[in-house]
Amino acid sequence: MTDKFIFRFVAGVTIFVITVVILLNRHLIPGPETPPAFTPYLPLLNAFLNGTCSVLLLTSLYFIKNGNITVHKRLNILTFCLSSLFLVSYILFHYLMRNDTIYGDINGDGQLSTSELADVGSLRKIYLWILVPHIVLAAGVLPLILLSFYRGLQMQVEKHKKLVRWAFPIWLFVTISGVVVYLMIKPYYHF
């Protein structure tokens, strides 16, 4: 495979995933009238997958720093697979759920009243300060992950290192902040 093909493939996958997520978040792809019974468990699964990926990324870093390329590679393959499973679960959840969860919406009516806003206070701002970079960086890190994963599998070490210098901290932030976002929004789920 040529670099040109890989770049086009990564760009295509990235554009496809971001487009699907936007369409689902805007509810432009209608989901079922009644979501399946397992749907409320998907956010917990997503948080678990993100947390596991955080641990695996740090463990992978430890092994490569100690020169164990084999374990490093295996951990990264596992992390990549779990992140892919996360992405499928995330997309599935947003397809199945027709209602958005709003941070601070205590009664679940989809509106943030003045009293609810007062009750939640500055925690809503903190939530948004974590959520916004999480979303932006999650979209931006996808091509970096795909390219660094490819370069690593091909043993193109120098190119892999250059990409991972950016991909690793962003991916780690996204996985950790994903867990934090889940823990913060969980009290406002109404399903």
N, C-alpha and C positions, 0 to 999 in steps of 0.2 A: 504494500500500500504506500502510495506517495504521500508526502506531507500535505499536498494540495487536497487530496481526497480526505485525509484526516481532518483538516481544518474545515472543509465543507460539511463533513459528517457532524463534527462537534457543533458548528454553527446551526445546522439543521435541527439537531436534537435540542439545543438550547432554545432556539426560537419556538419549536413545537411545544416544549414543556412550559415555557413562559406564557405562550398564547393560551394553552389549555387552562393554566392556573388563573389567568386573568378572566377568561370566559366563565370559568366556574365561580370565581369570586364576585363577578358581576351578575351571576345567575342567568347568563345568556344560554347556557346549556341546561335545560330543565331536567331535574332529577325526578325520582319517583314521588308520587303523592305521599306515600307512607314509607319512611326509611326502614330497612331491615333491623331486626332486634339487636344486631351486633354493632350498629353504627355508633352508639354512645361510647363504646370502648375504643374506638379508633384514636381519639386524641391521647388517651393513656398509652396505647401502643406506640404512637408516634413519639411521645416523650421518652418512653423506654428505649426505643430505637436510637433517638438522638443521644440520650445519656450513654448508651452502650457505645455508640460511635465516638463520643468524646473520650471515653476510657481507652478504646482501641487506638485512636489517633495518638494519644499520649504514650501508650505502650509501644506502638510502632516507632515513635520517635526515640524512645529509650533503646530499642533494639538496633536501630540503624546507627545511633551514636556509639553503640558498643560493637559495631561491625558485623552484626548478624543479619545479613541481607535476606537470607531465606525466611526467617521469622518475620522480618519487616515486610517482605513481599506478601506473605500469607495473611498477615494482619490487615494489610491494606486491601487485599482482595476481599476479605471478610467485611471490612468497613465499607467498601464500595458496594458490596451486595446488600448490606443492611441499609445503607443510605438509599439505594435503589428501591428496596422494599418500603422504606419510609415514604419515598416520593409517590409510589403507587398507593399506599395507604392514605396519604395526605390528599391526593387527587380524588380517591374514592370517597373520603369523608366529605369533601366539598361538593362532590357530585350528589351524594345521598342527602345531605342536609340542605334544606331550603331556607332555613332561618340563620341569620348571622348572630353571633354572640357579641354583645357590646360590653366592654369593660365598665363595670359600675351599674349595669342594668339589673338591679336586685329582683324586680318583679317579673322580668322576662318578657316585657311587652314590646321589646324592640326599640324603645325610646329611652333616652336618658333625661329624666326629669331633673328639675332644679334641686329637689331634695336628695335624689340619688347622687347627683354630682357633688353636692355638699358632703354627703356621707362618705364618699370615696376619697375626696380631698386630693392631695398632691400625689397619691399613689397612681392615679390615672395618668398623670404626666410622666411619672417614672416608667409605667407600663409602656406608654407610647414611645418614650426615649429608647427603650429596649426593643420594642416591636419594629419600629421603622428601620433602623439599621439591620435588624435581623432579616427583614423581607428583602431589602435592597441587596444586602450582601449574599443572601441565599441565591438570588437570581444571578448575581455577578460571579459567584464562585463556581457555578456549574461548569462553564467551559474550562476554567482552570483545573478543576478536578478531573474532567474527562481527558484533557491534554496531558496532565501530569501522570495520570494513571496509565495512559498509553505509552508515554515516554519511559516510565518505570518498567512496564512489562517488556518493552523492547530493549531494555538495558542501555538506554541513551542517557547515561548518568548525568552528564553536565546539563543537558536540556531539562532533565527531570528536576535537578537541584534548583535551576533558575525558576522554574514554575512553582515548585513546592515552597520556595521562599515566600511566595504570596499566598498560594493556595492553602497551606497548612494553617496559618493563624486565622485566616478568614473562615475556613471550614470548621475549625475548632470553636471559634466565636459563634458561628451559626448553630452548631450542635448544642453548645452550652446554653446559649440564649433561647433556643427552642424549648429546652426544659424549663427555663425560668418563665418564659411566656406562658407555657402550659400551666405551671403552678399558680401564676397570677390570674389567669382567666378562668381556671377551673371552677371557682365558686359562682361564676355567672353563667355556667351552662344550665340550660333549662330543657333537658330532654331525658 
